[in-house]
């Protein structure tokens, strides 16, 4: 039986997550005419669930002293930065500034 390397497992998780995002975007584009009015609520719920999952996974990894691969901190903080930019953009758009 082969042992699973933690860095390889995390890369597989990241690849799976990116694929899920692309799949979700594709489904959203195909269904835009039918679910267009649900776009903002789905975006907000998705961002909140993603943020919690990302935070919780990071917290659990630190508690377990799991080894980090080189790209993990960069991906984690880049994602938080992108979520912050999304929040600023949405706030501006909803307030009529942008």
C-alpha positions in Angstrom: 0.0 0.0 0.0 1.3 3.4 -1.0 1.3 6.3 1.6 -0.3 9.5 0.4 2.0 12.6 0.5 0.2 15.5 2.2 1.5 18.0 -0.4 0.2 15.8 -3.3 -3.2 15.4 -1.5 -3.5 19.2 -1.1 -2.7 19.8 -4.7 -5.4 17.3 -5.7 -7.9 19.1 -3.4 -7.0 22.4 -5.0 -7.3 21.0 -8.5 -10.7 19.5 -7.6 -11.8 22.9 -6.1 -10.8 24.8 -9.2 -12.6 22.3 -11.4 -15.7 22.7 -9.3 -15.5 26.5 -9.7 -15.2 26.3 -13.5 -18.0 23.8 -13.6 -20.2 26.1 -11.5 -19.4 29.1 -13.7 -20.3 27.0 -16.8 -23.6 25.9 -15.3 -24.4 29.4 -14.3 -23.8 30.7 -17.8 -26.0 28.0 -19.3 -28.8 28.7 -16.7 -28.5 32.5 -16.7 -31.8 33.1 -18.3 -33.6 30.9 -15.7 -31.8 31.9 -12.5 -30.5 35.4 -13.3 -32.5 37.0 -10.4 -30.8 34.6 -7.9 -27.3 35.7 -9.0 -26.5 38.0 -6.1 -27.9 35.8 -3.3 -26.1 32.8 -4.7 -22.9 34.8 -4.9 -23.2 36.0 -1.3 -24.0 32.6 0.1 -21.2 31.0 -2.0 -18.7 33.5 -0.8 -19.7 33.1 2.8 -19.5 29.3 2.7 -16.2 29.3 0.8 -14.7 31.8 3.3 -15.8 29.7 6.3 -14.5 26.5 4.7 -11.2 28.0 3.8 -10.8 29.5 7.3 -11.8 26.3 9.0 -9.5 24.1 6.9 -6.6 26.5 7.6 -7.4 26.5 11.3 -7.6 22.7 11.5 -4.3 22.3 9.5 -2.5 24.6 12.0 -4.0 22.8 15.0 -2.8 19.4 13.6 0.7 20.9 12.7 0.1 19.7 9.2 3.1 20.5 6.9 2.4 23.3 4.5 3.5 23.1 0.8 5.1 26.2 -0.7 2.0 27.4 -2.6 -0.6 27.0 0.2 0.0 30.3 2.1 0.1 32.2 -1.2 -3.2 30.6 -2.3 -4.9 31.2 1.1 -4.0 34.9 1.3 -4.6 35.5 -2.4 -8.1 34.1 -2.0 -8.8 36.3 1.0 -7.6 39.3 -1.0 -9.8 38.4 -3.9 -12.8 37.9 -1.6 -12.1 41.4 -0.2 -11.9 42.9 -3.7 -15.2 41.2 -4.5 -16.8 42.7 -1.4 -15.6 46.2 -2.2 -16.8 45.8 -5.8 -20.2 44.6 -4.7 -20.5 47.3 -2.1 -19.7 49.9 -4.7 -22.0 48.5 -7.3 -24.9 48.2 -4.8 -24.4 51.7 -3.6 -24.4 53.0 -7.2 -20.8 54.3 -7.1 -19.4 51.8 -9.7 
